[in-house]
Structures are given as structure tokens and as C-alpha cells.
Amino acid sequence: MITTELLDYETRASYPITISAVTDLGEKVSHDYVVEVTDIYEEPFDFNATVLLVSEEAPIGTLVGSVFQSGGKPFGSVVYTLEYPVTQTPPPFRIELDGSMITTELLDYETRASYSITISAVTDLGEKLSHDYVVEVTDIYEEPFDFN
């Protein structure tokens, strides 16, 4: 007997089956069995981020870094979102469907050199997790204003 799909103990721990046989003489017999799925240790869902870094005055849509699944079942989808209180201005970043974080406005190092952010992730199995990160804005040389 071979499986025809991936088995998952947490989804279904056993499968009742009936096996029937017929001889050349037409004799029939059936037996009922239960196929038990063995539970194995599965690392819990987790995610991480690359270095989150962007230069000041980078064009809107510039890649800041990426978030990615680092633990748990490697199949299925994960949706990442930036979390912030409704009373707070949204951070100037957006997370794309592929986990890439991009800028949504021009950044200025002299105004703000870093942003503390919270990223939440939800898997298609309903697992939820949040982590805090810091996005660093790097300074670029700006020539001083001169009247001459």
C-alpha cells in the first residue's frame, strides 16, 4: 500500500480502510483496518528578516529588505503585514506578497535615522506570530548650500 497524498497527523491521525479480495473462484472476503498516522516533531512556525536598510532619499519603491519563513511547515503561504496602532501614522514601508519590504515615501536621515516596526505573519493554517525589527536609514552626503 502506498499513499496518494501527503499525510499530516495534526490534520487527520487515522484513516479507516476496507480491503477486499476476490479469488479466481469468485470467493470474496473483506477486512476493515485503520491506518494510523505517526506524529513527528515539527518545528513551530517562525519567520525572520534580512537586514532592513535603505539610503535616505532613495526613490519610492526601493527595496529595504525581505521577510521569510524560517521555521515550521515549508509548504503553504504566509501573509506578512506591518502592525501599528490606529492612532499612529503608518510607517513609510509596505510588505509585498513575496515578503519584500519597500519604501512608500522619501526618507530623510536627518529627520529620522531609524524606524521601529512590528511585522506580523499568518500562515494558511492560521498560525500567527509577530516580531519587532528596526529599519535603518543611511545617511548620504549632501553638499552644503552655497550662494556663490
C-alpha positions as CSV (number, residue, x, y, z in Angstrom):
1,M,0.0,0.0,0.0
2,I,1.3,3.4,-0.9
3,T,0.0,6.9,0.0
4,T,-1.5,9.1,-2.7
5,E,-1.1,12.4,-0.8
6,L,0.9,13.9,2.0
7,L,-0.3,12.8,5.4
8,D,-0.4,15.1,8.4
9,Y,-1.1,13.8,11.9
10,E,-2.4,17.2,13.1
11,T,-5.0,17.2,10.3
12,R,-6.0,13.6,10.5
13,A,-4.5,11.0,12.8
14,S,-6.1,7.9,11.2
15,Y,-7.8,6.5,8.1
16,P,-10.3,3.7,8.3
17,I,-10.0,1.5,5.2
18,T,-11.6,-1.7,3.9
19,I,-9.5,-4.2,1.9
20,S,-11.4,-6.7,-0.3
21,A,-10.1,-9.6,-2.3
22,V,-11.7,-12.0,-4.8
23,T,-10.3,-15.4,-5.8
24,D,-10.4,-16.9,-9.2
25,L,-13.3,-19.0,-8.0
26,G,-15.3,-15.9,-7.0
27,E,-14.8,-16.2,-3.3
28,K,-14.9,-12.7,-1.7
29,V,-13.5,-11.5,1.6
30,S,-13.2,-8.1,3.2
31,H,-11.4,-6.8,6.3
32,D,-11.6,-3.4,7.9
33,Y,-8.4,-1.8,9.1
34,V,-7.3,1.5,10.5
35,V,-4.2,3.2,9.1
36,E,-2.6,5.2,11.9
37,V,-0.5,8.3,11.0
38,T,2.6,8.7,13.2
39,D,3.1,12.1,14.7
40,I,6.6,13.5,14.2
41,Y,8.2,16.6,15.8
42,E,7.6,19.6,13.5
43,E,9.4,22.8,14.2
44,P,6.9,25.6,15.1
45,F,6.2,28.3,12.6
46,D,8.7,31.2,12.7
47,F,9.9,34.0,10.4
48,N,12.8,36.3,10.2
49,A,14.1,39.3,8.1
50,T,17.1,40.2,6.2
51,V,19.0,43.3,7.2
52,L,16.4,46.2,6.8
53,L,18.4,49.1,5.5
54,V,17.7,51.9,3.0
55,S,19.5,55.1,2.0
56,E,17.9,58.4,2.6
57,E,16.3,60.0,-0.5
58,A,16.0,56.6,-2.2
59,P,13.1,56.6,-4.7
60,I,9.7,55.4,-3.5
61,G,9.5,51.6,-4.1
62,T,13.1,50.9,-3.1
63,L,13.8,47.5,-1.6
64,V,14.5,47.8,2.2
65,G,14.9,44.1,2.8
66,S,12.8,40.9,3.0
67,V,10.9,38.7,5.5
68,F,10.9,35.0,5.1
69,Q,9.7,31.8,6.8
70,S,12.4,30.3,8.9
71,G,10.6,27.5,10.7
72,G,7.6,25.3,10.5
73,K,6.0,23.5,7.6
74,P,7.8,24.7,4.4
75,F,4.7,24.5,2.2
76,G,1.7,26.8,2.2
77,S,1.5,30.5,2.2
78,V,2.4,33.2,4.7
79,V,0.9,36.7,4.7
80,Y,3.1,39.4,6.3
81,T,1.8,42.8,7.5
82,L,3.1,45.8,9.2
83,E,1.3,46.4,12.6
84,Y,0.9,49.8,14.2
85,P,-1.7,51.4,16.5
86,V,-4.5,53.2,14.7
87,T,-3.5,56.4,16.4
88,Q,0.0,56.2,14.9
89,T,1.0,57.3,11.4
90,P,1.7,54.2,9.3
91,P,5.4,53.5,8.8
92,P,6.7,54.5,5.3
93,F,7.1,50.9,4.2
94,R,4.9,48.2,2.6
95,I,5.4,44.4,2.5
96,E,4.7,42.9,-0.9
97,L,3.2,39.4,-1.3
98,D,6.7,37.9,-1.8
99,G,7.9,39.2,1.5
100,S,9.9,42.2,0.1
101,M,9.7,45.4,2.1
102,I,9.7,48.6,0.0
103,T,9.6,52.3,0.8
104,T,6.3,54.2,0.3
105,E,7.7,57.7,0.7
106,L,11.1,59.5,0.6
107,L,13.1,59.2,3.8
108,D,15.5,61.7,5.4
109,Y,18.3,60.5,7.7
110,E,18.5,63.9,9.4
111,T,14.8,63.8,10.3
112,R,14.7,60.2,11.3
113,A,17.6,57.7,11.2
114,S,15.6,54.5,12.1
115,Y,12.1,53.1,12.4
116,S,11.0,50.6,15.0
117,I,8.4,48.3,13.3
118,T,6.4,45.3,14.1
119,I,5.7,42.7,11.5
120,S,3.0,40.1,11.9
121,A,2.7,36.8,9.9
122,V,-0.2,34.5,9.4
123,T,0.1,31.1,7.7
124,D,-2.7,29.5,5.7
125,L,-3.0,27.1,8.7
126,G,-3.9,30.0,10.9
127,E,-0.6,30.2,12.8
128,K,0.1,33.8,13.9
129,L,3.3,35.4,15.1
130,S,4.8,38.9,15.4
131,H,8.4,40.2,15.7
132,D,9.9,43.6,16.2
133,Y,12.6,45.0,13.9
134,V,14.4,48.2,13.2
135,V,14.8,49.7,9.7
136,E,18.0,51.7,9.5
137,V,18.1,54.8,7.2
138,T,21.7,55.5,6.0
139,D,23.0,59.0,5.6
140,I,24.2,60.2,2.2
141,Y,26.5,63.2,1.7
142,E,24.6,66.3,0.9
143,E,26.6,69.3,-0.3
144,P,26.1,72.4,1.9
145,F,24.1,75.2,0.3
146,D,26.3,77.9,-1.2
147,F,25.3,81.3,-2.5
148,N,28.3,81.5,-4.9
